[in-house]
């Protein structure tokens, strides 16, 4: 085990609460989100379509993205509603897939009696649709969405609210995120934060290649966990 990997494994030791992001972390939803945004903008606010880059807004809620784009306030709710309806239709059609290692990681956590919670910038209806379509609902003890909090990632209050909601001691928890927005929220709340599937590591995050690497780190703590590699 390399020195950085050993340090990461040591940091995880004894942490029994996992606060997990959804989009880009556990499921591959970026193409569906981007397509929904582009169609909604093209239909309602086409002048903004040329400057839209989904990657710059990853981790933000739909309403945050619409505000950041400068959509006319008179049109904002129409864009939000249309984008969400389109995205939910894509989800129902199977356009969002579970990322490699996600089910294996969640199975390992629950099998060891760890608590997994979902902390997502998605709306409650969209998050529920993804969990249902991807058969991930049963892994989480609680779900916090953009509908439940009046501020979003990267605001640290998003993750602070999650800790308050579930009486989580930050010293016993680890956050799993992919985006700079999500990392900033979690790190700002004083939480150990693993960043997966990212490019350049965001400030304060512990970079991890992918979910399979996290599974390997956890399995190395206790040989022979007996977890099926369901991927």
Helices and strands as residue ranges (DSSP letters): H 3-12, E 17-20, E 27-28, H 30-44, G 46-51, G 54-57, H 62-69, H 73-92, E 97-98, H 102-111, E 115-119, H 124-133, G 137-139, E 142-144, H 157-165, G 170-172, E 173-177, H 180-188, E 192-196, E 206-208, H 211-221
